[in-house]
Amino acid sequence: MSITKRLWLGLAALLIASFAVMAWLGVDLIHTAPPIPNRVIAANGQVLYTRADIERGRQVWQSIGGQQLGSIWGHGALLAPDWSADWLHRETEAMLELQARSDAGQSYASMEAGDQAKTQASVKPLIRSNTFDASKQDIVVSNMRAQAISNVAAHYESVFSNDPATHALREAYAMRENTVPDADNRRAMTAFFFWTAWAAGTDRPGETHRTYTNNWPYEPLIGNTPTSDTFIWSMFSILFLIGGVGLLAWHYAAYHGKEAMPTPPAQDPLQGLTITPSMKATAKYFWVVVALFLCQILLGATTAHFQVEGQEAYGFKIAEFLPYALTRSWHTQLAVLWIATAWLATGLYIGPAISGHEPKYQRAGVNFLFVCLLIIVVGSFTGQWFAVMQKLGLKYNFWFGHQGWEYVDIGRFWQAFLFVGLLVWLTLVGRALWPAMKRKDEMSSIVGLLFLSTVAIGLFYGAGLMWGENSHISVVEYWRWWVVHLWVEGFFEVFAVAVMSFLFVKLGLLRGKSATINVLFATIVYLSGGVLGMFHHLYFAGTTTAAVALGASFSALEVVPLALIGLEAYETWSHSRATPWMERYKWPIMFFLATSFWNLVGAGLFGFLVNTPLALFYMQGMNLTALHGHTALFGVYGMLGIGLMLFCLRGLKPEVKWPEGLLRGSFWSLNIGLGLMGVLTLLPMGVLQLNAALEHGYWFARSAEFMNRPIIDMLVWMRMPGDLVFSAGAVLLGVFVARKWLRPNAAK
């Protein structure tokens, strides 16, 4: 049996086993997720909330931006509080105050330390004890806790209104006035916030030291501290990383580079490539890539500035028509859209290039898909504006407004439309690749892997359609990370590896057989940790210890291939210097080099920083996770998308002289700007937040009291140098793309 066949069988076995475990954990999650009660009732019989209140409250929360305005269970925006942690702390403080006045006739704050400890000991079991009655599906709380819930609910109803008493908090949270205009909707939303906090502070049935969210958030007042499993699997995660790096290093030492590099051809093999009508039609996609990229940067700067002025931008009351929840929604969505558009356009371009075949009506299909893309972007963003401004209503919000889930915010109609568009893309790329797949040559496996990754990209976005409007939040989180993690970090990665390997083989810089083996091996290594590693996003989303164990173990393996990324970078650099005509591809390869660098730093170093259960217990939803997010999403996928775009543009206009100065300036500005963002703002702010959480509890690190400190304001302003340098790089890239069509013969 050939090495290639063994690798294919190994990849198939890996995927079957991984997705079987995924299915098992999904079923386990459905059965063990925090229960949603029919009623929340006080001991005296007073009904505080009903299931209808909780579900309606979640709809209201989603309609105002959901995870784009604060967070729930640590997932979401970084500026406003985590509403689960904030409610839990406020309710605990309210109960401590009521208990202190009942026991000692004085406020909790005025008590001696010993008396405070006694009061805490009395209150802790009242919160942690699981009083969910499975037969009646009710949660029963003490009369004192019912009073505390009422007090906290009144605070939240004030915050989400236009009450002058809480104006300062709305400004600190970057919330517009009257965020939820309807009083009944505000009350319903407090029911949802209460339930998320209840799940975070209540022990699982049969457990005494583990809540439904594995004791997250850190709240010392009620003993919400890391579980023993959190410590154990964090240790094993580190051991798996060390062991994996050792094995991969041994493999490279034993097998890698044993075959001599082929002699590069004297002329560029792709220079005579026939550009088909459908390949030419992809040019407009790259114009859209640049336009969306520039819009994303503008919205990102606006979103960051909200942290300084709250509701205004340099005195202009921007929150009245473009609030923070909306700018952040569009900023995160545009990041996915422009990167995905660059990669999808590359697939449409490279399909006919690989096979040499232009299917009938291929150009019409490419143009049709382009129109669909524009409709989806304009339609979904319009719906989100109407939703966040509370002009759409709850009846239509789920379908046409704002779903409220970070990175998959668009309404279900637009989500389904995009899925259909991806199926059209899959069909277009697949039928262009089909003749090459039927050829049995040294490139067959690479083409086959490229096709299978295309199928996975087309189909796996469908995971975003697996939840409904009233699905349990834990179930939604499970499927959401199928899209965010598996779709983007998994199969797009395989697609990119296959595309780049094909390019280097076609350029005569790699042998087809060795490239095939390397691609299949790299795919196995990436997916061995990449599939089950998804569960590190779900440590505290209502999952059991099994998800923590698997997430910690396999997400550590995600970092393994990045440890030796320098070898990949060196090989890429060697390719760029292999022959004089490779100068034509200098800048696509330079962006591939940047991808390798940020893979190591953003995905590897900063990724593992927040990867283990113990680390994420304290860091989830803080600026250290944003540090990983920015440097990995743009540094890896964005840089790769730009590199692929430049390669396609090189082929679309092969005779055009490239303005070296523009690309050099763009490349270094983007990389330096991204580094400055991380080093000057996200990293120090994240470290300060981590210290605040360790000293006072998670709630404090996200509170207005902490986030309004002068040093935080200074660090936000320190983003400006990096933002300006980064923005300059994007503008230079836009100018370059425009000049390729407007002034194609300009050399500088």
Secondary structure as GFF3:
##gff-version 3
##sequence-region A 1 748
A	DSSP	alpha_helix	3	32	.	.	.	ID=ss1
A	DSSP	beta_strand	39	42	.	.	.	ID=ss2
A	DSSP	beta_strand	47	50	.	.	.	ID=ss3
A	DSSP	alpha_helix	51	63	.	.	.	ID=ss4
A	DSSP	three_ten_helix	66	68	.	.	.	ID=ss5
A	DSSP	beta_strand	71	72	.	.	.	ID=ss6
A	DSSP	beta_strand	75	76	.	.	.	ID=ss7
A	DSSP	alpha_helix	83	104	.	.	.	ID=ss8
A	DSSP	alpha_helix	113	128	.	.	.	ID=ss9
A	DSSP	beta_strand	132	133	.	.	.	ID=ss10
A	DSSP	beta_strand	138	141	.	.	.	ID=ss11
A	DSSP	alpha_helix	143	159	.	.	.	ID=ss12
A	DSSP	three_ten_helix	164	166	.	.	.	ID=ss13
A	DSSP	alpha_helix	167	172	.	.	.	ID=ss14
A	DSSP	alpha_helix	183	201	.	.	.	ID=ss15
A	DSSP	three_ten_helix	220	222	.	.	.	ID=ss16
A	DSSP	alpha_helix	228	255	.	.	.	ID=ss17
A	DSSP	alpha_helix	277	281	.	.	.	ID=ss18
A	DSSP	alpha_helix	283	309	.	.	.	ID=ss19
A	DSSP	three_ten_helix	318	320	.	.	.	ID=ss20
A	DSSP	alpha_helix	324	355	.	.	.	ID=ss21
A	DSSP	alpha_helix	362	388	.	.	.	ID=ss22
A	DSSP	alpha_helix	394	400	.	.	.	ID=ss23
A	DSSP	alpha_helix	412	438	.	.	.	ID=ss24
A	DSSP	alpha_helix	444	460	.	.	.	ID=ss25
A	DSSP	three_ten_helix	461	465	.	.	.	ID=ss26
A	DSSP	alpha_helix	473	481	.	.	.	ID=ss27
A	DSSP	pi_helix	482	491	.	.	.	ID=ss28
A	DSSP	alpha_helix	492	506	.	.	.	ID=ss29
A	DSSP	alpha_helix	512	530	.	.	.	ID=ss30
A	DSSP	three_ten_helix	532	537	.	.	.	ID=ss31
A	DSSP	alpha_helix	545	563	.	.	.	ID=ss32
A	DSSP	alpha_helix	565	576	.	.	.	ID=ss33
A	DSSP	three_ten_helix	580	585	.	.	.	ID=ss34
A	DSSP	alpha_helix	586	598	.	.	.	ID=ss35
A	DSSP	pi_helix	599	605	.	.	.	ID=ss36
A	DSSP	alpha_helix	606	609	.	.	.	ID=ss37
A	DSSP	alpha_helix	613	619	.	.	.	ID=ss38
A	DSSP	alpha_helix	623	632	.	.	.	ID=ss39
A	DSSP	pi_helix	633	638	.	.	.	ID=ss40
A	DSSP	alpha_helix	639	652	.	.	.	ID=ss41
A	DSSP	alpha_helix	660	677	.	.	.	ID=ss42
A	DSSP	pi_helix	678	682	.	.	.	ID=ss43
A	DSSP	alpha_helix	683	696	.	.	.	ID=ss44
A	DSSP	alpha_helix	698	701	.	.	.	ID=ss45
A	DSSP	alpha_helix	704	707	.	.	.	ID=ss46
A	DSSP	alpha_helix	710	717	.	.	.	ID=ss47
A	DSSP	alpha_helix	719	742	.	.	.	ID=ss48
###
